Amino acid sequence: MTMKNIVKYCLLLLVICYSCDDPYKDKTFQVYNVQPAASYLETRSDEFSEWIKVLKYADLFNAINQATDIFTVLAPTNAAMSEFYARKGVVSIEELGQTYARGLAQYHIMNDTIQRDDFVAGGELPIKTLSGDVLEVSFDESGEGGFNSVYINKEAHVKEFAISTANGLVYVLDDVLSPAIETVYERLCGHEENLIFRTAVELTGWKDELNITSEINSSVLGSTSEVRRYFTLLAVSDDVYNSHGISTVEALVSRLGAGSDYTNKNNALNRYVAYHILDGSYKVTSFKSFDSEDTFKKLWNTKAEDALIMTSLENGNYYLNFDGGDDKAQFIDDKSNEQAKNGYIHQIDGYLPICETLQPISYYFDFCDFPEVASYITSYGVNGQLYQQKAGDNEGATPLANNTGSYVSCYEMQMGPSGTISTGWGYLEYRTAHSKSEYNWWNLLHYDILGVNLGYNGTLTMNIPTILSGKYKVTLGFAYASSMNFMRLAGDVPSEGSNGGLTSFTFDDNKSVSKAIYAAVPVDELNCYKVELFSELEFASTQSHKLQLVVLDPAASTHKSFRLQLDYLLFEPIN
């Protein structure tokens, strides 16, 4: 007998002997973690056959099966899909159309893994969906508690957690998430209780703005990029209007003293509607948060030019325009945070006319707090960087410009004549601090800074949001790292060619001061610092103001570690 035959005989004997007493005979085993996500769902087709149909119809089945990428897949059960079809009045995904199916599927998929511990931490999930939306995890305290109480967007119960597959994780849902495929205006149209307000939105033409989901930005080099647009709408119900003696949109026009040219931005009805619209996507929790531990008031810019809303905490309650007397309002919490594709709708309990009696308060201007920056980071943030959120274990840094101009319209920049030397620092960049508690930059306002590296005599110009008229002390908040020690040591004596980061700050072309920013840092320690710019600065009227920075430090063109790292301006009223 040859050696080859001996081996075959031994293997056969082994199989026969083992099969005589195999305790797992006739049982089938599947190793899920070596299968990609879509294939895993197929192994449980009795539970997920309808969701598989959705994925295939949306041309995403093969996408989440690829081995070269990783995903978190939220998979509704067949029972969940049946309830979803019933709500929609259909019997199959085909009746809703392929575009809808793709949006629905993308709303349930994230292009990264979210581990169970991060998932059940609560709040917004750290990764956006393929549709570009943010999902939120909450807990039903009235139920069993623990893992049985976890919900997404307060509508979809999570049944199974973090099932490992070859290319990611699967979470099983007992309900289908409602995709944010409608605009703010389209969502408003579904509210019969907001008929008067909706009519005002339509008459003034603001419905067109609230229908925008993205726009094309053109760079200085002629290239274009698509960025998302977001809005926050403060909606007023007919019942609220009725409580103020307003029963029709005509009565609202009369109350406001508006003329007939409703699309004119100066028309009273137009300004009233614009006053209820904010650029950016803000949940109610944002309005109930303040910029410092000892400040319980905050100003919000609206789409009505030079018109502000003040949120405040008064006697344990949160108000809009508390100083407006009978015209103050509060959020109706259980009718707010309605998510649309391009923002949120919040219902409020007052009709909220423009308040003209707001008094100056301490106001923080974050150098990065512009809707254009938020949209740009949402679309193009490097390595998944999120706007105004800590950046994990490493700093996040996204370029906002090249050497010829800014990618976002809120900044106008011009390089200094000598430019800068080649470094790892961007000309203009959005930087977020990482989340390690021992890392002192996490104390930055909104966790972000604007990095400026424009060379000697480089200029940066922007319009800061509306500020109430009055006199203010102005303080600059900024970030420092040890690599900038040559700037700190400069003082009055240049160090390595630096004069301490001398920079001029000019408001409205006529109110100017120059400050050696980094000469004010007391110790060589990475941290957040501040320096007074103006002991007194007066604004005669309530309006937006032009701010121009000019870098006056020669080291800006010669030193590889030179940059300004700007956090905020604090305006404190002087009575």
MOFEN-V181919 format. One line per field, one symbol per residue. ss: DSSP state (H for helix, E for strand, - for the rest). phi: phi as a letter, one per 20 degrees, with the letter a starting at -180 (. if undefined). burial: b if it has 16 or more other ideal C-beta (glycine too) atoms within 10 Angstrom, else e. Layout:
# MOFEN-V181919
ss = ???
phi = ???
burial = ???
This chain:
# MOFEN-V181919
ss = --HHHHHHHHHHHHHHHHHH-----------HHH--HHHHHHH-HHHHHHHHHHHHH-----HHH-----EEEEEE-HHHHHHHHHHH----HHHH-HHHHHHHHH--EE-----HHHH---EE----E------EEEE------HHHHEEE---EEEEEEEEEE--EEEEEE----------HHHHHH--HHHHHHHHHHHH--HHHHH---EEEEE-----EEEEE--EEEEEE-HHHHHH-----HHHHHHHH-----------HHHHHHHH-EEE----HHHH---------EEEEE------EEEEEEE--EEEE-HHHHHH-E-E-HHH--EEE--EEEEEE--------------EEEE----HHHHHHHHHH-HHH-----------EEEE-EE--EE-----EEE-------------EEEEE-------HHHH-HHHEEEEE------EEEEEEEEE--EEEEEEEEEEE-HHHHHHH------E--E---EEEEEE---EEEEEEHHHH------EEEEEEEEEEEEE---EEEEEEEEE--HHHH------EEEEEEEEEE--
phi = .fffffffffffffffffffcffdgmedcceffddfgffffffcffdcgfffgffffelcfffedfeeccbddedffffffffffffemcdbfffenfffgffffffdcceaedfgfffefnnfffdfffendddcdccefeefnmffdecdllcdfeecdlffcfcqcddedebefefedefgfffffedffdffffffgffenfffffefdbbeedefenfcbecfdcccdeedefffgffdmddbffffgffemeedefeffefffffffgfecdfodceggffedcebfddccbecfdfegmcdddebdclndecdlgfemfefbcfegfcclfedfcqcdcececelffeddfdgcfcedfgdecgffgfffgecgflmgdflcgdmecfdbdfdadfdreedffddcbffgemcffbeeffbbecdfeefffefffegfmmccdecbdnfmfcccbdeggcfgqdcedcedbdccffdfffffgledgclnednmgbeccdlmcdcbdbegefeffcebgadcbbfecfbcddfcfafcfccdcfddgffdcdfdfaecedbddddfdf
burial = eeeeeeeeeeeeeeeeeeeeeeeeeeeeeeeeeebbbbbbbeebeebbebbbbbbebbebbebbbeeeebbbbbbbbeebbeebbeeeeeeebeebeeebbbbbbbbbbbbebbeeeebbeeeebbbbbbbebbbebebeeeeeeeeebbbbbeebbbbebbbebbbbbbbbbebbbebbbbbbbebbeebeebebbbebbbbbebbebbbebeeebeeeeeeeeebbbbbbbbbbbbebbeebebeebeebbebbebeeebeeeebbbbbbbbbbbbbbbbbbebbeebeeeeeebbbbbbbbebbbbbbbeeeeebbbbbbbeebbbebeeebbbbbbbbbbbbbbbbbbbbbeebebbbbbbbbbbbbbbbbbbbebbeeebbbbbbbbeeebbbebbbeebbbbebbebbbbeebbeeeebbbbbbbbbeeeeeebbbebbbbbbbbbbbbbbbbbbbebbbbbebebbbbbbbbbeeebbbbbbbeeeebebbbbbbbebbbeeeeeeebbbbbbbeeeeeebbeeebbeebebeebeebebbbbbbbbbbbbbebbbbbbbbbbbeeee
